[in-house]
Amino acid sequence: MMKIDNATNIITKLSEELDTTLSQVNKVTGEIGLSTGRLIEVSQNILPQVKETLNSSLSHHEDFIKQSLSNHETTMPRFSQEHNNKDKLDKLKEDFLVRMSAMGLAAIYACILSCEKNRSFKNDELFQSDSEYIYGILIATTSVNLVSINIKDGNETSCSSSEFTNEQI
């Protein structure tokens, strides 16, 4: 009988420990639920503030960019085929070429050949690891209307017009 009493005591003790553990788990579960609720409430309060701050910041940056572009248009002459101010265009081309790197000159030369031959070139094959730099050169040159490029499939570049000649490069 002693063994049965001993087993009964062990089972009773284990049952009490399980009850205590279950009570603690229930308490922690309730605390987690409260914390989750508070976290949701805080995030719902923060999100509109973050959105408002971002919108305000974006608006400020957009205004700054518009103002910069407006100032740029009034201080920098625009060159196009319709506006043929030869002296200013020649000066711009000269300044552009003097400041251009050897890789940049190669990109302009590739663009001139593309225009002359009416063929495209694969930027990453021609310039390999420097292809992103070359895209930057071509975009900069395009932005001042010294060349006109088209890029297909993110890699194939063709030039439809150029203010530069082979001799200038």
C-alpha positions in Angstrom: 0.0 0.0 0.0 2.9 2.2 0.6 3.8 2.0 -3.1 0.3 3.1 -4.1 0.4 6.0 -1.6 3.8 7.0 -2.8 2.7 6.9 -6.4 -0.5 8.8 -5.5 1.7 11.5 -3.8 4.0 11.7 -6.8 1.0 12.1 -9.2 -0.6 14.7 -6.9 2.6 16.6 -6.8 3.1 16.5 -10.6 -0.5 17.6 -11.0 0.0 20.6 -8.8 3.2 21.5 -10.6 1.4 21.2 -14.0 -1.4 23.4 -12.6 1.1 26.0 -11.5 2.9 25.9 -14.9 -0.4 26.1 -16.8 -1.4 29.1 -14.7 1.9 30.8 -15.5 1.5 30.0 -19.2 -2.0 31.5 -19.1 -0.7 34.6 -17.3 2.1 35.0 -19.9 -0.4 34.5 -22.7 -2.6 37.2 -21.3 0.4 39.6 -21.0 1.5 38.8 -24.6 -2.0 39.6 -25.7 -2.0 42.9 -23.9 1.5 43.8 -25.3 0.4 42.9 -28.8 -2.7 45.1 -28.4 -0.5 48.0 -27.2 1.9 47.4 -30.1 -0.9 47.5 -32.6 -2.3 50.6 -31.1 1.1 52.3 -31.1 1.8 51.3 -34.7 -1.6 52.6 -35.8 -0.8 55.9 -34.2 2.7 56.0 -35.7 1.9 55.1 -39.3 -0.1 58.2 -40.1 2.6 60.4 -38.5 5.3 58.6 -40.6 3.2 59.0 -43.7 2.6 62.7 -43.0 6.3 63.2 -42.4 7.3 61.4 -45.6 4.7 63.3 -47.6 6.0 66.6 -46.2 9.6 65.6 -46.9 8.8 64.5 -50.4 6.9 67.7 -51.1 9.9 69.7 -49.8 12.2 67.8 -52.1 9.9 68.1 -55.1 9.8 71.9 -54.5 13.5 72.0 -54.2 14.0 70.0 -57.4 11.5 72.2 -59.3 13.2 75.3 -58.1 16.6 73.9 -59.1 15.4 73.0 -62.5 13.8 76.4 -62.9 17.1 78.0 -62.0 18.9 75.7 -64.3 16.7 76.5 -67.3 17.2 80.2 -66.7 21.0 80.1 -66.3 21.9 77.3 -68.7 21.2 77.6 -72.4 19.2 74.8 -74.0 20.7 73.3 -77.1 18.6 71.6 -79.6 18.6 71.2 -83.4 16.1 74.1 -83.6 18.3 76.4 -81.5 21.5 76.6 -83.5 23.7 78.9 -81.6 27.0 77.5 -83.0 29.4 79.3 -80.7 27.7 78.2 -77.5 27.2 74.7 -78.8 30.9 74.4 -79.8 31.9 75.7 -76.4 29.6 73.2 -74.7 31.0 70.3 -76.8 34.6 71.4 -76.1 34.0 71.7 -72.4 32.2 68.4 -72.3 35.1 66.6 -74.2 37.8 68.2 -72.1 36.3 66.9 -68.9 35.4 63.5 -70.3 37.4 60.4 -69.2 38.9 58.0 -71.8 36.0 55.6 -71.2 33.6 58.4 -71.7 35.2 59.3 -75.0 35.0 55.7 -76.0 31.3 55.7 -75.2 30.7 58.8 -77.3 32.7 57.3 -80.1 30.6 54.2 -80.0 27.5 56.4 -80.1 28.9 58.2 -83.2 29.6 55.0 -85.0 26.1 53.7 -84.0 24.6 56.8 -85.5 26.7 56.6 -88.7 26.2 52.9 -89.3 22.6 52.8 -88.0 23.5 49.9 -85.8 23.2 49.3 -82.0 25.9 48.1 -79.6 25.7 46.0 -76.5 26.9 48.2 -73.7 27.9 45.4 -71.3 29.8 43.5 -74.0 31.6 46.5 -75.3 32.4 48.1 -71.9 32.1 45.1 -69.6 32.5 46.0 -66.0 32.3 49.8 -66.8 28.9 49.5 -68.4 27.0 51.3 -65.6 29.5 54.1 -65.7 29.0 54.3 -69.5 25.3 54.5 -69.1 25.9 57.5 -66.8 28.1 59.2 -69.5 25.5 58.5 -72.2 22.6 59.8 -70.0 24.6 63.0 -69.1 25.5 63.6 -72.8 21.9 63.0 -73.7 20.6 65.4 -71.1 22.4 68.3 -72.7 21.2 67.2 -76.1 24.6 66.4 -77.5 23.6 62.8 -78.4 20.2 61.1 -78.7 20.2 57.4 -77.6 17.7 54.6 -77.3 18.2 51.7 -75.0 16.4 48.4 -75.7 16.2 45.6 -73.2 18.4 47.4 -70.8 21.5 46.6 -72.8 21.3 47.4 -76.5 22.1 51.0 -77.1 21.6 52.8 -80.4 22.4 56.4 -81.2 20.1 58.3 -83.5 21.9 61.6 -83.5 25.1 63.2 -82.3 26.5 66.7 -82.2 30.0 65.2 -82.1 32.1 64.0 -85.1 34.7 61.3 -85.2 37.4 64.0 -85.7 36.3 65.8 -82.4 36.7 62.6 -80.4 
